[in-house]
Amino acid sequence: MNLQEIAFYILGALLLITGGLVAFRPKPIESALWLIVNFICTSALYVLLGAHFVAVIQVLVYAGAIVVLFTFVIMLLNLNPQELGLTAAVPWTSIVLLTGTVAVIFLCLHVATPDLLKGLPVLAEDAGGWGTLENFSKVFLIKYVWSFEIAGILLLMAVLGVGLLAHHQEKKAV
Amino acid sequence: MLHVWLPWLFLLGKILLFFGIVFGAVAPVMIWVERKVCALIQDRVGPNRVGPFGLLQSLADGIKLVLKEPLEPEGVVKPYYYLAPVLAVIPAALSFAIIPFGPPTTLGGLFETPQRLQISNLNVGILFLLAVSSLSVYGVALAGWSSNNKYSVMGALRASAQMISYELAAGLAVVTIVLLSGTVDLVGMVEAQAGMWHIVPGFFAFLVFLPAIFAETNRLPFDLPESEAELVVGYHTEYSGIKFGLFFLAEYAIMTSISSVCVLMFFGGWELWPGFSWNDLYTSLGLGWNTDGTVNILGTLIPIMWFVTKVCAFLFLFVWVRWTLPRFRYDQLMLIGWKRLLPLAILNITITAAVMALV
């Protein structure tokens, strides 16, 4: 087992555990915070693959903007943390269940695909820098430019839809 | 043996230097400068009791903050209340990882090839800074939410909305500079400004970036998350002692890193003057060169000092603006962010890209 494999297993375990915590924690704000840790672990996994740009965008867009919106809404709805009932801790069963699941997943992965990590490129520099900003942009904006444009139009439509809905409500109120 | 350890020692030295200066010297001195400038603007004397010109006032305040009883208000949400100040400091500290503070140097011949005066040379460059600074909202949001105080929650909500809104404008302003310099690498950006600082072609980007960074650092005229008059002090109302001190430290550290980025992006970093480099000056004065024609230690130190001077000028601007302008209303804040800065930034990108494609 080389260092990279160890890092992969640690990150994978963290990902699964934090993912479980997002689902099992009783308070929504805690789930949101674990989600950030989850995203940062995902980002670290991308770095391990040599995809630096995707890793940074993962943190910038998901942890830095989308989960901020989540926490914003959660805070707006639960202004008083005491009303939620702080006694509702995680039952031990769910923790046991979670760790059990994680262990089983890892065991299955390890048994089923002993050379799972053989395909992993060695660290970034050796991988020919395919994940660097320059190479990423070249592939993204030359080879997949139409997919990119279509995704952009889709998002634009979503924005227009939101604008229409908001405008509509405003009219009703007056 | 030395050639194995030298890069590591160099790295360690850079890290210690940066953190020592920023957290140990810049933050206390800035607090003193802030109070002195405030006093000057308000026609008062300012701190003048501790040490000469009150210079040791920050040290005294620091000692007070550390020695204070760690108060824990009733009803706070435990782990998060203590986690929040730490989360405020981490992005501030991380943002220094990619800031170069001088031209690449061989350190007076210690190294064979010129080494960057930057803790880490990441491929994604300034994007890393954007990503890290976007995480700084969590410290504020969590502090407000876990304090069990309505004012704090209001402050936290305002901070979340404000930081998201202005991050967008700041990011788009950065895109213009990336277009102009053709790289996301901060050293590359400085080198691209040898002939002309980016402040001239990127003036509108600067016009967008400056308010956006004031809003991101929660400084007046955008300090709505704190606003003493209406929200007490917003998200850190319930914090005292060193926990409050950490928020304070984070604010000044982020101010320093953002000022550095501003200087690097718009004002030529350590470059002497548009169209007139340090090498020209050294040649005309006949100093700063080794016998073999490379720049010596003195020739490296002077640009670093010049960079620090520029950053200090920016820090002074932060303080000057804070004690001069009144605070915006909340609807004005949102209006400026979404209806003025954002369209201006997008228009600016379009025009810059079009001009660069045509010329």
Interface residues (C-beta under 8 A of the other chain):
Chain A: I29 L33 I36 H52 F53 A55 V56 I57 V59 L60 A63 G64 A65 V68 L69 T71 F72 M75 L76 L79 N80 P81 Q82 L86 G129 T132 L133
Chain B: G75 V77 Y80 L122 N123 V124 G125 L127 F128 L130 A131 V132 S134 L135 V137 Y138 A141 L142 G144 W145 S146 N148 K150 V153 A156 L157 S160 A161 M163 I164 E167 V184
